[in-house]
Amino acid sequence: MVLGIGALAIIAPWFFRWYFICAGLMIGRTNMAQLKEDDVSDRLERLMGPKSASESA
């Protein structure tokens, strides 16, 4: 039971963040989704590193 409550405490913020983003999109509010998209794009750019000259040509 203690492990279940601990896992719930870790997973719940992640789940509800995505839930509110999806609920907002269903009623036409795109602000939270846009912020999350920008955050994910920034993270992907950092993971991929700077683009080399051969990729941009």
N, C-alpha and C positions, 0 to 999 in steps of 0.2 A: 504494500500500500504506500509506503514511503517512497519507493522508487517511482510508482505511478504518479504520485503528486509532484515529485521532482521533475519527471518528464513532462507533465502537463504544464508546469511553470516555465519550462524552457520552450515548449512548442506553442503554447497559447498566444504569445505576442506575435509570433511569425504568422500563425493562422489568421488571427483577427485582423492583422494589417492587410493581408491579401483579401480577406472577406470584405472589409470596408472599401477597398479599392474596387472590387468587383461590384459591390452594391452601388457605389457611387457612379460607376459606368452605366449601370442599368437605368439609373434615373437621370442621366445626362450630365453628371458632374465629372469632369475629366482632370481636375487639378491634381488630386492625389496620384492618379495614374501617370500623369505627365512628370511629376516629381520622381516617381519610382522609375520611370523609363530613363530619365536623365541620370539617375543614380546608377542604374544597371549599365548604361552606356559608358559612363565614366569608369566603372570598375572593369569592364571589358577592355577599354582602351589601355588601362594600366596593366592588365594581364598580358595583352598582346604586345605591349612595348611600342616604341616609336616605329613608324613605317620606314622601311628602307627605300632608297631611291628606285630600286628595281620594281617594287610593288606599285609605286605611284605612276610609273611610265607605261 
